[in-house]
Amino acid sequence: MIYTVTFNPSLDYIVSVEDFRLGLTNRTSSELILPGGKGINVSTVLGNLGIESTALGFVAGFTGAEICKETEAAGIRSDFIQIEEGISRINLKLKSIDGTEINGQGPDISEEKVSMLMEKLDALEAEDVLVLAGSIPASMPDDIYQKIMERLRGRGVRIVVDATKDLLLNVLDYQPFLIKPNNHELGEIFGVNLSTRDEVIPYGRKMQEKGARNVLISMAGEGAVLVVEDGQVYTSPAPKGTLVNGVGAGDSMVAGFLAGWLKQRDYEYAFHMGIAAGSASAFSEYLATRSEIEAVYKTLM
């Protein structure tokens, strides 16, 4: 079983506004509400590829109820912990101005609720996969990733971490199965500028030296690189296509990689599935469907 954790899930309110003007009343030309958060995105794309997962995390209020409703409607098994006070956040994403978002804060999460999550994670067994993705709410301890990985150490659970800077560096001692920085995040860690696939390879190896087993580096239009625990390195240019929506592309890459690896236990196949899923989502209005991913995959072969 694959489990994804989204500590601070959201309702994403995705709107288009023609001729947006500051200081004036603007009206939407299209709008959509979807459950959001990196772990939920991973679960969504896994489901699109026919792989079941369980989404974990915290929800609160009427927005939390809608997150649960929408994830279940999408066929995702969820086991969210209810927070009695506050509401789950609403994130506004303005499609008309690329990359413009206003993200909410979300509810405060008590130590008691964190303990409830830990108890749920105690059920994980050898060969299960756990995806830890995204930032940590201010109300939670900033070492929660380490505490989870320490608790599961020695259990044979494969842990995937998609996080940035210290949040990522601090878990490397626990030998995560996979980490997925992008080239800019990797460069920021080492204080260098990384713009080509060849340039990122030695720094992917440095992350392995620090403890990561496999390092998947996304590079947007430049493609991607996978540095594997057996010493192999796979690189690929980006598939050709028109960028429509970059939100969730990295999460889709994680989902595609896991789907490929679980299907064939072959890193090269998993790498290409990751690229196909990430690119297919970038070329789509929303997270990629199975047919969209398969279409991009064929262009890589």
SULUR-V172919 format. One line per field, one symbol per residue. ss: DSSP state (H for helix, E for strand, C for the rest). phi: phi as a letter, one per 30 degrees, with the letter a starting at -180 (. if undefined). psi: psi as a letter, one per 20 degrees, with the letter a starting at -180 (. if undefined). A space follows every 50 residues. Layout:
ss: ???
phi: ???
psi: ???
//
This chain:
ss: CEEEEECCCEEEEEEEECCCCCCCCCCEEEEEEEEECHHHHHHHHHHHCC CCEEEEEEEEHHHHHHHHHHHHHCCCEECCEEECCCCCEEEEEECCCCCE EECCCCCCCCHHHHHHHHHHHCCCCCCCEEEEECCCCCCCCCCHHHHHHH HHCCCCCEEEEECCHHHHHCCHHHCCCEECCEHHHHHHHHCCCCCCHHHH HHHHHHHHHCCCCEEEEECHHHCEEEECCCCCEEEECCCCCCCCCCCCHH HHHHHHHHHHHHHHCCHHHHHHHHHHHHHHHHCCCCCCCHHHHHHHHHHH C
phi: .ccccbdbdbccccbcbdhdbdibdccdcaaacbdbkddddddddeddci cdbccclbbbidddddedddddddicdbbdcdcdcibddcccbcddceid bbcdciddcddddddddeddddddbeidcbccbjdceddcddcddddddd dceiciddccbbbbhdededcddchedbbbdcdddddddcibccbcdddd edddddddddkddbbccdbhddjabbccddjdbcbaddddlcdcaddidd ddddddeddddddbhbdddddddddddddddddcdbddddddddddeddd c
psi: qppqpohmrrooooqpoplppqjrpqqqiqqqpqprqgghgghghghhjj pqrpprbpqqahhghhggghghhjjppqlqppphqaqqqpppoohhopip qoprgrrqorhghghhgghhhiiqrpiqppooparpqhiqpikhgghghg hipjijpopppnrqchhghiihijmqhpqmqrhggghhgjkrpoirghhi ghhhhhhghihpgpoooqkciicrqpoqhjiqppqprpqprppgoipigg hhggggggggghgikphgghghhgggggghhhirhaqqrghgghghhhii .
//
